[in-house]
Amino acid sequence: MNNIKREKHEIDATGMAPGRLATKIAVLLIGKHKKEFQPHIDMGDSVVVLNAKDVKFTGKKLDQKIYYKHSGHPGGLKETPAKKLLSEKPQEVVRKAVYNMLPKNKLRNDRMKRLKFK
């Protein structure tokens, strides 16, 4: 387990759609690009995303897409439009896309810790 070699990848997000960018990042975080890939071992690399603020939404998604979160209490549903989230926290748009692309298992949080932004 200690012989896992992690590389550092830098991805420029300028002009890319968030979903297309997230698939590339997820493959690197999971480690599927390595020939010795095993799904039950976290052998992925670190990823640094550059220029997350320059992500481009296609069509009318920038005006129509809404991100939801719920507090767990009645009436606790919060809505954030994509335009507002992209202007205030552009890294969060990419982070949410990558988070939902990763497998829903106990390795997901450790993989997300290796995703950084500049």
C-alpha positions in Angstrom: 0.0 0.0 0.0 2.9 2.4 0.7 4.4 2.0 -2.8 1.7 4.0 -4.5 3.3 6.8 -6.5 1.2 9.9 -6.8 1.8 12.4 -9.6 0.7 16.0 -9.7 -1.4 17.1 -12.7 -2.3 20.6 -13.6 -5.4 21.2 -15.8 -6.3 24.6 -17.3 -10.1 25.0 -17.1 -10.2 28.0 -19.6 -13.1 27.6 -22.0 -14.0 24.0 -20.9 -17.5 22.9 -19.8 -17.7 21.9 -16.1 -18.9 18.4 -16.9 -16.2 17.7 -19.5 -13.6 19.0 -17.1 -14.9 17.0 -14.2 -14.7 13.7 -16.1 -11.0 14.3 -16.8 -10.3 15.2 -13.2 -12.3 12.3 -11.8 -10.3 9.8 -13.9 -7.0 11.2 -12.6 -8.3 11.3 -8.9 -9.5 7.7 -9.2 -6.4 6.4 -10.9 -8.1 4.8 -13.9 -5.3 6.1 -16.2 -2.8 3.8 -14.5 -2.1 0.3 -15.8 -2.1 -1.1 -12.2 -5.5 0.3 -11.4 -7.6 -1.6 -8.8 -11.0 -0.2 -7.9 -10.8 -0.9 -4.2 -7.4 0.9 -3.7 -7.1 4.7 -3.8 -4.2 5.0 -6.1 -5.1 8.3 -7.9 -3.0 11.3 -8.4 -3.3 14.9 -7.2 -5.0 17.5 -9.5 -4.5 21.3 -9.5 -7.1 23.2 -11.5 -6.1 26.5 -13.0 -8.5 29.3 -14.0 -11.6 27.8 -12.6 -13.3 31.1 -13.1 -13.0 30.8 -16.9 -15.3 27.7 -17.1 -17.9 28.1 -19.8 -21.5 26.8 -19.6 -23.0 26.0 -23.0 -26.5 27.0 -24.0 -28.8 28.6 -21.4 -27.3 26.6 -18.5 -25.7 29.7 -16.9 -29.2 31.2 -16.5 -31.2 28.1 -15.9 -29.0 25.8 -13.8 -29.7 25.8 -10.1 -27.6 24.1 -7.4 -29.6 22.8 -4.4 -28.6 22.0 -0.8 -30.8 21.0 2.1 -30.2 21.6 5.8 -32.3 18.5 6.8 -34.9 20.6 8.5 -38.4 21.3 7.1 -38.2 24.2 4.7 -34.4 24.0 4.6 -34.0 23.8 0.9 -31.5 26.4 -0.4 -31.2 27.3 -4.1 -28.2 29.0 -5.8 -28.3 29.9 -9.5 -25.2 28.9 -11.5 -24.5 32.5 -12.5 -24.2 33.6 -8.8 -22.1 30.6 -7.8 -19.8 31.1 -10.7 -19.2 34.7 -9.9 -18.8 34.3 -6.1 -17.1 30.8 -5.9 -16.0 29.5 -9.3 -14.1 26.6 -7.6 -17.3 25.4 -6.1 -18.8 24.8 -9.5 -16.0 22.5 -10.5 -15.8 20.9 -7.1 -19.5 20.0 -7.1 -19.2 18.5 -10.6 -16.2 16.4 -9.7 -17.7 15.3 -6.4 -20.8 13.9 -8.2 -18.6 12.2 -10.8 -16.7 10.1 -8.3 -18.0 6.8 -7.1 -20.2 7.0 -4.0 -18.1 5.0 -1.6 -15.8 5.6 1.4 -12.8 6.6 -0.9 -14.6 9.7 -2.2 -13.6 12.1 0.6 -9.9 11.2 0.4 -10.0 11.6 -3.3 -11.6 15.0 -3.0 -8.8 16.1 -0.7 -6.3 15.8 -3.5 -8.3 18.3 -5.7 -6.7 21.8 -5.4 -7.3 25.1 -7.1 -5.1 28.0 -8.1 
